[in-house]
Structure formats: C-alpha cells, structure tokens
C-alpha cells in the first residue's frame, strides 16, 4: 500500500502552498483525488480518510465541491 495524505494534512499543505499539482482520476465507479508536492519526478499521494486508504467520491461534481471547500483552485482530470 502506498502512503497517502490525510484530509487534515492536505488542508495544512494547501494553506502553506506546498501542493504543486492536483489530479482527479477514476477508480472503478468512483473518483479519487491525489496531490503532488514536488516537481514532475515526485510521486502522487492519494487523499485518504481516517477509515479508508483511499478517499473516494461518487461523482466528479462531489470531488469538485470537496476541492472547492479545501481551497483547491484547479485540478487535472484523468479519465
């Protein structure tokens, strides 16, 4: 299992300007969100919840609402 980032830590990193890129991608029928802290060579860190290794949303609209609430200005979508 790859490491992930908790929602609380995500908010702190966004406030500090540490997040460089945000990617939303499909995971079966659901959507997931991942961030990249460094440049192109760094790895993607999936957003986790306290109970799940990967936080998922039922629709792209729901991911957008979450991102907006966190202060994410934009993200790339991978279909």
mmCIF file of the N, C-alpha and C atoms, coordinates in Angstrom:
data_MODEL
# 
_entry.id   MODEL 
# 
loop_
_atom_site.group_PDB 
_atom_site.id 
_atom_site.type_symbol 
_atom_site.label_atom_id 
_atom_site.label_alt_id 
_atom_site.label_comp_id 
_atom_site.label_asym_id 
_atom_site.label_entity_id 
_atom_site.label_seq_id 
_atom_site.pdbx_PDB_ins_code 
_atom_site.Cartn_x 
_atom_site.Cartn_y 
_atom_site.Cartn_z 
_atom_site.occupancy 
_atom_site.B_iso_or_equiv 
_atom_site.pdbx_formal_charge 
_atom_site.auth_seq_id 
_atom_site.auth_comp_id 
_atom_site.auth_asym_id 
_atom_site.auth_atom_id 
_atom_site.pdbx_PDB_model_num 
ATOM 1   N N  . UNK A 1 1  ? 0.839   -1.187 0.000   1.00 0.00 ? 1  UNK A N  1 
ATOM 2   C CA . UNK A 1 1  ? 0.000   0.000  0.000   1.00 0.00 ? 1  UNK A CA 1 
ATOM 3   C C  . UNK A 1 1  ? 0.875   1.237  0.000   1.00 0.00 ? 1  UNK A C  1 
ATOM 4   N N  . UNK A 1 2  ? 0.622   2.126  -0.929  1.00 0.00 ? 2  UNK A N  1 
ATOM 5   C CA . UNK A 1 2  ? 1.354   3.375  -0.987  1.00 0.00 ? 2  UNK A CA 1 
ATOM 6   C C  . UNK A 1 2  ? 0.908   4.296  0.139   1.00 0.00 ? 2  UNK A C  1 
ATOM 7   N N  . UNK A 1 3  ? 1.802   5.194  0.494   1.00 0.00 ? 3  UNK A N  1 
ATOM 8   C CA . UNK A 1 3  ? 1.449   6.188  1.509   1.00 0.00 ? 3  UNK A CA 1 
ATOM 9   C C  . UNK A 1 3  ? 0.426   7.154  0.924   1.00 0.00 ? 3  UNK A C  1 
ATOM 10  N N  . UNK A 1 4  ? -0.357  7.723  1.785   1.00 0.00 ? 4  UNK A N  1 
ATOM 11  C CA . UNK A 1 4  ? -1.334  8.710  1.365   1.00 0.00 ? 4  UNK A CA 1 
ATOM 12  C C  . UNK A 1 4  ? -1.267  9.901  2.293   1.00 0.00 ? 4  UNK A C  1 
ATOM 13  N N  . UNK A 1 5  ? -2.143  10.849 2.076   1.00 0.00 ? 5  UNK A N  1 
ATOM 14  C CA . UNK A 1 5  ? -2.177  12.045 2.901   1.00 0.00 ? 5  UNK A CA 1 
ATOM 15  C C  . UNK A 1 5  ? -3.576  12.192 3.482   1.00 0.00 ? 5  UNK A C  1 
ATOM 16  N N  . UNK A 1 6  ? -3.653  12.423 4.776   1.00 0.00 ? 6  UNK A N  1 
ATOM 17  C CA . UNK A 1 6  ? -4.928  12.614 5.456   1.00 0.00 ? 6  UNK A CA 1 
ATOM 18  C C  . UNK A 1 6  ? -5.531  13.958 5.059   1.00 0.00 ? 6  UNK A C  1 
ATOM 19  N N  . UNK A 1 7  ? -6.834  14.078 5.165   1.00 0.00 ? 7  UNK A N  1 
ATOM 20  C CA . UNK A 1 7  ? -7.525  15.312 4.802   1.00 0.00 ? 7  UNK A CA 1 
ATOM 21  C C  . UNK A 1 7  ? -7.043  16.504 5.621   1.00 0.00 ? 7  UNK A C  1 
ATOM 22  N N  . UNK A 1 8  ? -6.773  16.310 6.905   1.00 0.00 ? 8  UNK A N  1 
ATOM 23  C CA . UNK A 1 8  ? -6.292  17.404 7.760   1.00 0.00 ? 8  UNK A CA 1 
ATOM 24  C C  . UNK A 1 8  ? -4.931  17.902 7.289   1.00 0.00 ? 8  UNK A C  1 
ATOM 25  N N  . UNK A 1 9  ? -4.048  16.977 6.943   1.00 0.00 ? 9  UNK A N  1 
ATOM 26  C CA . UNK A 1 9  ? -2.721  17.349 6.460   1.00 0.00 ? 9  UNK A CA 1 
ATOM 27  C C  . UNK A 1 9  ? -2.822  18.028 5.097   1.00 0.00 ? 9  UNK A C  1 
ATOM 28  N N  . UNK A 1 10 ? -3.762  17.594 4.273   1.00 0.00 ? 10 UNK A N  1 
ATOM 29  C CA . UNK A 1 10 ? -3.968  18.215 2.967   1.00 0.00 ? 10 UNK A CA 1 
ATOM 30  C C  . UNK A 1 10 ? -4.303  19.692 3.137   1.00 0.00 ? 10 UNK A C  1 
ATOM 31  N N  . UNK A 1 11 ? -5.210  19.993 4.042   1.00 0.00 ? 11 UNK A N  1 
ATOM 32  C CA . UNK A 1 11 ? -5.607  21.386 4.271   1.00 0.00 ? 11 UNK A CA 1 
ATOM 33  C C  . UNK A 1 11 ? -4.408  22.227 4.706   1.00 0.00 ? 11 UNK A C  1 
ATOM 34  N N  . UNK A 1 12 ? -3.576  21.692 5.601   1.00 0.00 ? 12 UNK A N  1 
ATOM 35  C CA . UNK A 1 12 ? -2.397  22.423 6.072   1.00 0.00 ? 12 UNK A CA 1 
ATOM 36  C C  . UNK A 1 12 ? -1.405  22.649 4.936   1.00 0.00 ? 12 UNK A C  1 
ATOM 37  N N  . UNK A 1 13 ? -1.227  21.649 4.089   1.00 0.00 ? 13 UNK A N  1 
ATOM 38  C CA . UNK A 1 13 ? -0.289  21.791 2.971   1.00 0.00 ? 13 UNK A CA 1 
ATOM 39  C C  . UNK A 1 13 ? -0.799  22.782 1.932   1.00 0.00 ? 13 UNK A C  1 
ATOM 40  N N  . UNK A 1 14 ? -2.101  22.805 1.722   1.00 0.00 ? 14 UNK A N  1 
ATOM 41  C CA . UNK A 1 14 ? -2.677  23.781 0.799   1.00 0.00 ? 14 UNK A CA 1 
ATOM 42  C C  . UNK A 1 14 ? -2.498  25.199 1.329   1.00 0.00 ? 14 UNK A C  1 
ATOM 43  N N  . UNK A 1 15 ? -2.740  25.389 2.616   1.00 0.00 ? 15 UNK A N  1 
ATOM 44  C CA . UNK A 1 15 ? -2.568  26.707 3.223   1.00 0.00 ? 15 UNK A CA 1 
ATOM 45  C C  . UNK A 1 15 ? -1.122  27.170 3.166   1.00 0.00 ? 15 UNK A C  1 
ATOM 46  N N  . UNK A 1 16 ? -0.189  26.230 3.273   1.00 0.00 ? 16 UNK A N  1 
ATOM 47  C CA . UNK A 1 16 ? 1.232   26.553 3.229   1.00 0.00 ? 16 UNK A CA 1 
ATOM 48  C C  . UNK A 1 16 ? 1.794   26.669 1.824   1.00 0.00 ? 16 UNK A C  1 
ATOM 49  N N  . UNK A 1 17 ? 1.004   26.357 0.818   1.00 0.00 ? 17 UNK A N  1 
ATOM 50  C CA . UNK A 1 17 ? 1.459   26.456 -0.570  1.00 0.00 ? 17 UNK A CA 1 
ATOM 51  C C  . UNK A 1 17 ? 2.366   25.324 -1.010  1.00 0.00 ? 17 UNK A C  1 
ATOM 52  N N  . UNK A 1 18 ? 2.335   24.198 -0.316  1.00 0.00 ? 18 UNK A N  1 
ATOM 53  C CA . UNK A 1 18 ? 3.219   23.076 -0.633  1.00 0.00 ? 18 UNK A CA 1 
ATOM 54  C C  . UNK A 1 18 ? 2.709   22.209 -1.781  1.00 0.00 ? 18 UNK A C  1 
ATOM 55  N N  . UNK A 1 19 ? 1.421   22.264 -2.076  1.00 0.00 ? 19 UNK A N  1 
ATOM 56  C CA . UNK A 1 19 ? 0.840   21.402 -3.111  1.00 0.00 ? 19 UNK A CA 1 
ATOM 57  C C  . UNK A 1 19 ? 1.094   22.021 -4.480  1.00 0.00 ? 19 UNK A C  1 
ATOM 58  N N  . UNK A 1 20 ? 1.734   21.260 -5.375  1.00 0.00 ? 20 UNK A N  1 
ATOM 59  C CA . UNK A 1 20 ? 2.072   21.750 -6.709  1.00 0.00 ? 20 UNK A CA 1 
ATOM 60  C C  . UNK A 1 20 ? 1.030   21.372 -7.755  1.00 0.00 ? 20 UNK A C  1 
ATOM 61  N N  . UNK A 1 21 ? 0.508   20.149 -7.663  1.00 0.00 ? 21 UNK A N  1 
ATOM 62  C CA . UNK A 1 21 ? -0.465  19.666 -8.645  1.00 0.00 ? 21 UNK A CA 1 
ATOM 63  C C  . UNK A 1 21 ? -1.529  18.834 -7.951  1.00 0.00 ? 21 UNK A C  1 
ATOM 64  N N  . UNK A 1 22 ? -2.723  18.824 -8.536  1.00 0.00 ? 22 UNK A N  1 
ATOM 65  C CA . UNK A 1 22 ? -3.828  18.016 -8.022  1.00 0.00 ? 22 UNK A CA 1 
ATOM 66  C C  . UNK A 1 22 ? -4.408  17.233 -9.195  1.00 0.00 ? 22 UNK A C  1 
ATOM 67  N N  . UNK A 1 23 ? -4.636  15.945 -8.990  1.00 0.00 ? 23 UNK A N  1 
ATOM 68  C CA . UNK A 1 23 ? -5.150  15.057 -10.030 1.00 0.00 ? 23 UNK A CA 1 
ATOM 69  C C  . UNK A 1 23 ? -6.370  14.311 -9.515  1.00 0.00 ? 23 UNK A C  1 
ATOM 70  N N  . UNK A 1 24 ? -7.424  14.287 -10.314 1.00 0.00 ? 24 UNK A N  1 
ATOM 71  C CA . UNK A 1 24 ? -8.627  13.512 -10.009 1.00 0.00 ? 24 UNK A CA 1 
ATOM 72  C C  . UNK A 1 24 ? -8.697  12.390 -11.038 1.00 0.00 ? 24 UNK A C  1 
ATOM 73  N N  . UNK A 1 25 ? -8.892  11.168 -10.578 1.00 0.00 ? 25 UNK A N  1 
ATOM 74  C CA . UNK A 1 25 ? -8.939  10.027 -11.503 1.00 0.00 ? 25 UNK A CA 1 
ATOM 75  C C  . UNK A 1 25 ? -10.018 9.034  -11.080 1.00 0.00 ? 25 UNK A C  1 
ATOM 76  N N  . UNK A 1 26 ? -10.423 8.215  -12.035 1.00 0.00 ? 26 UNK A N  1 
ATOM 77  C CA . UNK A 1 26 ? -11.449 7.198  -11.774 1.00 0.00 ? 26 UNK A CA 1 
ATOM 78  C C  . UNK A 1 26 ? -10.828 5.984  -11.106 1.00 0.00 ? 26 UNK A C  1 
ATOM 79  N N  . UNK A 1 27 ? -11.581 5.416  -10.180 1.00 0.00 ? 27 UNK A N  1 
ATOM 80  C CA . UNK A 1 27 ? -11.218 4.165  -9.517  1.00 0.00 ? 27 UNK A CA 1 
ATOM 81  C C  . UNK A 1 27 ? -12.462 3.298  -9.558  1.00 0.00 ? 27 UNK A C  1 
ATOM 82  N N  . UNK A 1 28 ? -12.620 2.573  -10.645 1.00 0.00 ? 28 UNK A N  1 
ATOM 83  C CA . UNK A 1 28 ? -13.843 1.803  -10.848 1.00 0.00 ? 28 UNK A CA 1 
ATOM 84  C C  . UNK A 1 28 ? -14.993 2.749  -11.139 1.00 0.00 ? 28 UNK A C  1 
ATOM 85  N N  . UNK A 1 29 ? -16.020 2.691  -10.310 1.00 0.00 ? 29 UNK A N  1 
ATOM 86  C CA . UNK A 1 29 ? -17.187 3.563  -10.470 1.00 0.00 ? 29 UNK A CA 1 
ATOM 87  C C  . UNK A 1 29 ? -17.066 4.859  -9.672  1.00 0.00 ? 29 UNK A C  1 
ATOM 88  N N  . UNK A 1 30 ? -15.990 5.013  -8.926  1.00 0.00 ? 30 UNK A N  1 
ATOM 89  C CA . UNK A 1 30 ? -15.830 6.181  -8.056  1.00 0.00 ? 30 UNK A CA 1 
ATOM 90  C C  . UNK A 1 30 ? -14.651 7.034  -8.509  1.00 0.00 ? 30 UNK A C  1 
ATOM 91  N N  . UNK A 1 31 ? -14.488 8.173  -7.857  1.00 0.00 ? 31 UNK A N  1 
ATOM 92  C CA . UNK A 1 31 ? -13.427 9.122  -8.169  1.00 0.00 ? 31 UNK A CA 1 
ATOM 93  C C  . UNK A 1 31 ? -12.513 9.292  -6.974  1.00 0.00 ? 31 UNK A C  1 
ATOM 94  N N  . UNK A 1 32 ? -11.225 9.468  -7.231  1.00 0.00 ? 32 UNK A N  1 
ATOM 95  C CA . UNK A 1 32 ? -10.251 9.710  -6.176  1.00 0.00 ? 32 UNK A CA 1 
ATOM 96  C C  . UNK A 1 32 ? -9.446  10.956 -6.485  1.00 0.00 ? 32 UNK A C  1 
ATOM 97  N N  . UNK A 1 33 ? -8.791  11.504 -5.480  1.00 0.00 ? 33 UNK A N  1 
ATOM 98  C CA . UNK A 1 33 ? -8.009  12.727 -5.618  1.00 0.00 ? 33 UNK A CA 1 
ATOM 99  C C  . UNK A 1 33 ? -6.609  12.464 -5.096  1.00 0.00 ? 33 UNK A C  1 
ATOM 100 N N  . UNK A 1 34 ? -5.606  12.948 -5.822  1.00 0.00 ? 34 UNK A N  1 
ATOM 101 C CA . UNK A 1 34 ? -4.215  12.788 -5.411  1.00 0.00 ? 34 UNK A CA 1 
ATOM 102 C C  . UNK A 1 34 ? -3.490  14.112 -5.602  1.00 0.00 ? 34 UNK A C  1 
ATOM 103 N N  . UNK A 1 35 ? -2.437  14.317 -4.803  1.00 0.00 ? 35 UNK A N  1 
ATOM 104 C CA . UNK A 1 35 ? -1.657  15.543 -4.915  1.00 0.00 ? 35 UNK A CA 1 
ATOM 105 C C  . UNK A 1 35 ? -0.194  15.219 -5.173  1.00 0.00 ? 35 UNK A C  1 
ATOM 106 N N  . UNK A 1 36 ? 0.503   16.191 -5.726  1.00 0.00 ? 36 UNK A N  1 
ATOM 107 C CA . UNK A 1 36 ? 1.946   16.085 -5.929  1.00 0.00 ? 36 UNK A CA 1 
ATOM 108 C C  . UNK A 1 36 ? 2.571   17.290 -5.236  1.00 0.00 ? 36 UNK A C  1 
ATOM 109 N N  . UNK A 1 37 ? 3.551   17.038 -4.382  1.00 0.00 ? 37 UNK A N  1 
ATOM 110 C CA . UNK A 1 37 ? 4.168   18.106 -3.605  1.00 0.00 ? 37 UNK A CA 1 
ATOM 111 C C  . UNK A 1 37 ? 5.375   18.716 -4.301  1.00 0.00 ? 37 UNK A C  1 
ATOM 112 N N  . UNK A 1 38 ? 6.101   17.929 -5.065  1.00 0.00 ? 38 UNK A N  1 
ATOM 113 C CA . UNK A 1 38 ? 7.301   18.418 -5.732  1.00 0.00 ? 38 UNK A CA 1 
ATOM 114 C C  . UNK A 1 38 ? 7.079   18.588 -7.215  1.00 0.00 ? 38 UNK A C  1 
ATOM 115 N N  . UNK A 1 39 ? 8.145   18.472 -7.969  1.00 0.00 ? 39 UNK A N  1 
ATOM 116 C CA . UNK A 1 39 ? 8.085   18.614 -9.413  1.00 0.00 ? 39 UNK A CA 1 
ATOM 117 C C  . UNK A 1 39 ? 7.631   17.338 -10.095 1.00 0.00 ? 39 UNK A C  1 
ATOM 118 N N  . UNK A 1 40 ? 7.939   17.250 -11.389 1.00 0.00 ? 40 UNK A N  1 
ATOM 119 C CA . UNK A 1 40 ? 7.476   16.136 -12.211 1.00 0.00 ? 40 UNK A CA 1 
ATOM 120 C C  . UNK A 1 40 ? 8.012   14.785 -11.746 1.00 0.00 ? 40 UNK A C  1 
ATOM 121 N N  . UNK A 1 41 ? 9.138   14.746 -11.085 1.00 0.00 ? 41 UNK A N  1 
ATOM 122 C CA . UNK A 1 41 ? 9.718   13.484 -10.634 1.00 0.00 ? 41 UNK A CA 1 
ATOM 123 C C  . UNK A 1 41 ? 9.144   12.948 -9.335  1.00 0.00 ? 41 UNK A C  1 
ATOM 124 N N  . UNK A 1 42 ? 8.368   13.745 -8.634  1.00 0.00 ? 42 UNK A N  1 
ATOM 125 C CA . UNK A 1 42 ? 7.829   13.289 -7.361  1.00 0.00 ? 42 UNK A CA 1 
ATOM 126 C C  . UNK A 1 42 ? 6.580   12.432 -7.581  1.00 0.00 ? 42 UNK A C  1 
ATOM 127 N N  . UNK A 1 43 ? 6.226   11.645 -6.604  1.00 0.00 ? 43 UNK A N  1 
ATOM 128 C CA . UNK A 1 43 ? 5.095   10.727 -6.764  1.00 0.00 ? 43 UNK A CA 1 
ATOM 129 C C  . UNK A 1 43 ? 3.789   11.359 -6.291  1.00 0.00 ? 43 UNK A C  1 
ATOM 130 N N  . UNK A 1 44 ? 2.711   10.780 -6.745  1.00 0.00 ? 44 UNK A N  1 
ATOM 131 C CA . UNK A 1 44 ? 1.372   11.239 -6.365  1.00 0.00 ? 44 UNK A CA 1 
ATOM 132 C C  . UNK A 1 44 ? 1.010   10.636 -5.020  1.00 0.00 ? 44 UNK A C  1 
ATOM 133 N N  . UNK A 1 45 ? 0.426   11.442 -4.143  1.00 0.00 ? 45 UNK A N  1 
ATOM 134 C CA . UNK A 1 45 ? -0.053  10.977 -2.843  1.00 0.00 ? 45 UNK A CA 1 
ATOM 135 C C  . UNK A 1 45 ? -1.579  11.005 -2.857  1.00 0.00 ? 45 UNK A C  1 
ATOM 136 N N  . UNK A 1 46 ? -2.218  9.851  -2.735  1.00 0.00 ? 46 UNK A N  1 
ATOM 137 C CA . UNK A 1 46 ? -3.685  9.841  -2.717  1.00 0.00 ? 46 UNK A CA 1 
ATOM 138 C C  . UNK A 1 46 ? -4.217  10.424 -1.410  1.00 0.00 ? 46 UNK A C  1 
ATOM 139 N N  . UNK A 1 47 ? -5.354  11.070 -1.493  1.00 0.00 ? 47 UNK A N  1 
ATOM 140 C CA . UNK A 1 47 ? -6.004  11.607 -0.297  1.00 0.00 ? 47 UNK A CA 1 
ATOM 141 C C  . UNK A 1 47 ? -6.726  10.463 0.397   1.00 0.00 ? 47 UNK A C  1 
ATOM 142 N N  . UNK A 1 48 ? -6.504  10.328 1.696   1.00 0.00 ? 48 UNK A N  1 
ATOM 143 C CA . UNK A 1 48 ? -7.116  9.272  2.493   1.00 0.00 ? 48 UNK A CA 1 
ATOM 144 C C  . UNK A 1 48 ? -8.103  9.880  3.473   1.00 0.00 ? 48 UNK A C  1 
ATOM 145 N N  . UNK A 1 49 ? -8.995  9.051  3.921   1.00 0.00 ? 49 UNK A N  1 
ATOM 146 C CA . UNK A 1 49 ? -9.851  9.455  5.038   1.00 0.00 ? 49 UNK A CA 1 
ATOM 147 C C  . UNK A 1 49 ? -9.328  8.737  6.275   1.00 0.00 ? 49 UNK A C  1 
ATOM 148 N N  . UNK A 1 50 ? -9.922  8.984  7.404   1.00 0.00 ? 50 UNK A N  1 
ATOM 149 C CA . UNK A 1 50 ? -9.457  8.310  8.622   1.00 0.00 ? 50 UNK A CA 1 
ATOM 150 C C  . UNK A 1 50 ? -9.715  6.814  8.591   1.00 0.00 ? 50 UNK A C  1 
ATOM 151 N N  . UNK A 1 51 ? -10.755 6.405  7.867   1.00 0.00 ? 51 UNK A N  1 
ATOM 152 C CA . UNK A 1 51 ? -11.121 4.984  7.836   1.00 0.00 ? 51 UNK A CA 1 
ATOM 153 C C  . UNK A 1 51 ? -10.682 4.262  6.573   1.00 0.00 ? 51 UNK A C  1 
ATOM 154 N N  . UNK A 1 52 ? -10.429 4.985  5.504   1.00 0.00 ? 52 UNK A N  1 
ATOM 155 C CA . UNK A 1 52 ? -10.140 4.342  4.218   1.00 0.00 ? 52 UNK A CA 1 
ATOM 156 C C  . UNK A 1 52 ? -8.747  4.707  3.729   1.00 0.00 ? 52 UNK A C  1 
ATOM 157 N N  . UNK A 1 53 ? -8.111  3.773  3.033   1.00 0.00 ? 53 UNK A N  1 
ATOM 158 C CA . UNK A 1 53 ? -6.796  4.032  2.459   1.00 0.00 ? 53 UNK A CA 1 
ATOM 159 C C  . UNK A 1 53 ? -6.891  4.994  1.277   1.00 0.00 ? 53 UNK A C  1 
ATOM 160 N N  . UNK A 1 54 ? -8.040  5.048  0.631   1.00 0.00 ? 54 UNK A N  1 
ATOM 161 C CA . UNK A 1 54 ? -8.268  5.958  -0.482  1.00 0.00 ? 54 UNK A CA 1 
ATOM 162 C C  . UNK A 1 54 ? -9.648  6.578  -0.318  1.00 0.00 ? 54 UNK A C  1 
ATOM 163 N N  . UNK A 1 55 ? -9.703  7.877  -0.194  1.00 0.00 ? 55 UNK A N  1 
ATOM 164 C CA . UNK A 1 55 ? -10.986 8.578  -0.100  1.00 0.00 ? 55 UNK A CA 1 
ATOM 165 C C  . UNK A 1 55 ? -11.581 8.620  -1.489  1.00 0.00 ? 55 UNK A C  1 
ATOM 166 N N  . UNK A 1 56 ? -12.831 8.200  -1.632  1.00 0.00 ? 56 UNK A N  1 
ATOM 167 C CA . UNK A 1 56 ? -13.485 8.206  -2.937  1.00 0.00 ? 56 UNK A CA 1 
ATOM 168 C C  . UNK A 1 56 ? -14.780 9.000  -2.877  1.00 0.00 ? 56 UNK A C  1 
ATOM 169 N N  . UNK A 1 57 ? -15.195 9.460  -4.046  1.00 0.00 ? 57 UNK A N  1 
ATOM 170 C CA . UNK A 1 57 ? -16.440 10.209 -4.203  1.00 0.00 ? 57 UNK A CA 1 
ATOM 171 C C  . UNK A 1 57 ? -17.244 9.560  -5.315  1.00 0.00 ? 57 UNK A C  1 
ATOM 172 N N  . UNK A 1 58 ? -18.549 9.687  -5.245  1.00 0.00 ? 58 UNK A N  1 
ATOM 173 C CA . UNK A 1 58 ? -19.438 9.042  -6.207  1.00 0.00 ? 58 UNK A CA 1 
ATOM 174 C C  . UNK A 1 58 ? -19.465 9.760  -7.547  1.00 0.00 ? 58 UNK A C  1 
ATOM 175 N N  . UNK A 1 59 ? -19.163 11.059 -7.560  1.00 0.00 ? 59 UNK A N  1 
ATOM 176 C CA . UNK A 1 59 ? -19.232 11.803 -8.825  1.00 0.00 ? 59 UNK A CA 1 
ATOM 177 C C  . UNK A 1 59 ? -18.115 12.838 -8.891  1.00 0.00 ? 59 UNK A C  1 
ATOM 178 N N  . UNK A 1 60 ? -17.833 13.270 -10.102 1.00 0.00 ? 60 UNK A N  1 
ATOM 179 C CA . UNK A 1 60 ? -16.836 14.313 -10.307 1.00 0.00 ? 60 UNK A CA 1 
ATOM 180 C C  . UNK A 1 60 ? -17.310 15.630 -9.692  1.00 0.00 ? 60 UNK A C  1 
ATOM 181 N N  . UNK A 1 61 ? -18.596 15.857 -9.703  1.00 0.00 ? 61 UNK A N  1 
ATOM 182 C CA . UNK A 1 61 ? -19.162 17.058 -9.078  1.00 0.00 ? 61 UNK A CA 1 
ATOM 183 C C  . UNK A 1 61 ? -18.872 17.070 -7.575  1.00 0.00 ? 61 UNK A C  1 
ATOM 184 N N  . UNK A 1 62 ? -19.005 15.932 -6.926  1.00 0.00 ? 62 UNK A N  1 
ATOM 185 C CA . UNK A 1 62 ? -18.728 15.838 -5.489  1.00 0.00 ? 62 UNK A CA 1 
ATOM 186 C C  . UNK A 1 62 ? -17.251 16.100 -5.202  1.00 0.00 ? 62 UNK A C  1 
ATOM 187 N N  . UNK A 1 63 ? -16.363 15.609 -6.059  1.00 0.00 ? 63 UNK A N  1 
ATOM 188 C CA . UNK A 1 63 ? -14.934 15.881 -5.886  1.00 0.00 ? 63 UNK A CA 1 
ATOM 189 C C  . UNK A 1 63 ? -14.689 17.382 -6.024  1.00 0.00 ? 63 UNK A C  1 
ATOM 190 N N  . UNK A 1 64 ? -15.351 18.008 -6.988  1.00 0.00 ? 64 UNK A N  1 
ATOM 191 C CA . UNK A 1 64 ? -15.213 19.442 -7.195  1.00 0.00 ? 64 UNK A CA 1 
ATOM 192 C C  . UNK A 1 64 ? -15.660 20.243 -5.984  1.00 0.00 ? 64 UNK A C  1 
ATOM 193 N N  . UNK A 1 65 ? -16.749 19.838 -5.365  1.00 0.00 ? 65 UNK A N  1 
ATOM 194 C CA . UNK A 1 65 ? -17.219 20.524 -4.159  1.00 0.00 ? 65 UNK A CA 1 
ATOM 195 C C  . UNK A 1 65 ? -16.217 20.373 -3.012  1.00 0.00 ? 65 UNK A C  1 
ATOM 196 N N  . UNK A 1 66 ? -15.671 19.156 -2.853  1.00 0.00 ? 66 UNK A N  1 
ATOM 197 C CA . UNK A 1 66 ? -14.658 18.922 -1.828  1.00 0.00 ? 66 UNK A CA 1 
ATOM 198 C C  . UNK A 1 66 ? -13.425 19.787 -2.087  1.00 0.00 ? 66 UNK A C  1 
ATOM 199 N N  . UNK A 1 67 ? -12.960 19.797 -3.327  1.00 0.00 ? 67 UNK A N  1 
ATOM 200 C CA . UNK A 1 67 ? -11.779 20.581 -3.686  1.00 0.00 ? 67 UNK A CA 1 
ATOM 201 C C  . UNK A 1 67 ? -12.013 22.066 -3.419  1.00 0.00 ? 67 UNK A C  1 
ATOM 202 N N  . UNK A 1 68 ? -13.173 22.557 -3.779  1.00 0.00 ? 68 UNK A N  1 
ATOM 203 C CA . UNK A 1 68 ? -13.508 23.961 -3.544  1.00 0.00 ? 68 UNK A CA 1 
ATOM 204 C C  . UNK A 1 68 ? -13.513 24.277 -2.052  1.00 0.00 ? 68 UNK A C  1 
ATOM 205 N N  . UNK A 1 69 ? -14.070 23.389 -1.242  1.00 0.00 ? 69 UNK A N  1 
ATOM 206 C CA . UNK A 1 69 ? -14.116 23.597 0.203   1.00 0.00 ? 69 UNK A CA 1 
ATOM 207 C C  . UNK A 1 69 ? -12.716 23.580 0.820   1.00 0.00 ? 69 UNK A C  1 
ATOM 208 N N  . UNK A 1 70 ? -11.796 22.827 0.216   1.00 0.00 ? 70 UNK A N  1 
ATOM 209 C CA . UNK A 1 70 ? -10.428 22.756 0.721   1.00 0.00 ? 70 UNK A CA 1 
ATOM 210 C C  . UNK A 1 70 ? -9.582  23.941 0.267   1.00 0.00 ? 70 UNK A C  1 
ATOM 211 N N  . UNK A 1 71 ? -10.047 24.666 -0.742  1.00 0.00 ? 71 UNK A N  1 
ATOM 212 C CA . UNK A 1 71 ? -9.284  25.794 -1.270  1.00 0.00 ? 71 UNK A CA 1 
ATOM 213 C C  . UNK A 1 71 ? -8.449  25.453 -2.487  1.00 0.00 ? 71 UNK A C  1 
ATOM 214 N N  . UNK A 1 72 ? -8.743  24.323 -3.124  1.00 0.00 ? 72 UNK A N  1 
ATOM 215 C CA . UNK A 1 72 ? -8.032  23.929 -4.337  1.00 0.00 ? 72 UNK A CA 1 
ATOM 216 C C  . UNK A 1 72 ? -8.592  24.744 -5.488  1.00 0.00 ? 72 UNK A C  1 
ATOM 217 N N  . UNK A 1 73 ? -7.715  25.462 -6.180  1.00 0.00 ? 73 UNK A N  1 
ATOM 218 C CA . UNK A 1 73 ? -8.145  26.371 -7.252  1.00 0.00 ? 73 UNK A CA 1 
ATOM 219 C C  . UNK A 1 73 ? -8.417  25.633 -8.563  1.00 0.00 ? 73 UNK A C  1 
ATOM 220 N N  . UNK A 1 74 ? -7.729  24.540 -8.824  1.00 0.00 ? 74 UNK A N  1 
ATOM 221 C CA . UNK A 1 74 ? -7.930  23.788 -10.057 1.00 0.00 ? 74 UNK A CA 1 
ATOM 222 C C  . UNK A 1 74 ? -7.293  22.418 -9.954  1.00 0.00 ? 74 UNK A C  1 
ATOM 223 N N  . UNK A 1 75 ? -7.711  21.518 -10.829 1.00 0.00 ? 75 UNK A N  1 
ATOM 224 C CA . UNK A 1 75 ? -7.134  20.178 -10.847 1.00 0.00 ? 75 UNK A CA 1 
ATOM 225 C C  . UNK A 1 75 ? -7.265  19.588 -12.237 1.00 0.00 ? 75 UNK A C  1 
ATOM 226 N N  . UNK A 1 76 ? -6.425  18.613 -12.525 1.00 0.00 ? 76 UNK A N  1 
ATOM 227 C CA . UNK A 1 76 ? -6.484  17.873 -13.783 1.00 0.00 ? 76 UNK A CA 1 
ATOM 228 C C  . UNK A 1 76 ? -7.357  16.638 -13.563 1.00 0.00 ? 76 UNK A C  1 
ATOM 229 N N  . UNK A 1 77 ? -8.083  16.227 -14.608 1.00 0.00 ? 77 UNK A N  1 
ATOM 230 C CA . UNK A 1 77 ? -8.934  15.046 -14.528 1.00 0.00 ? 77 UNK A CA 1 
ATOM 231 C C  . UNK A 1 77 ? -8.376  13.995 -15.483 1.00 0.00 ? 77 UNK A C  1 
ATOM 232 N N  . UNK A 1 78 ? -8.153  12.801 -14.955 1.00 0.00 ? 78 UNK A N  1 
ATOM 233 C CA . UNK A 1 78 ? -7.682  11.674 -15.743 1.00 0.00 ? 78 UNK A CA 1 
ATOM 234 C C  . UNK A 1 78 ? -8.830  10.685 -15.862 1.00 0.00 ? 78 UNK A C  1 
ATOM 235 N N  . UNK A 1 79 ? -9.274  10.448 -17.079 1.00 0.00 ? 79 UNK A N  1 
ATOM 236 C CA . UNK A 1 79 ? -10.416 9.532  -17.311 1.00 0.00 ? 79 UNK A CA 1 
ATOM 237 C C  . UNK A 1 79 ? -9.981  8.106  -17.456 1.00 0.00 ? 79 UNK A C  1 
# 
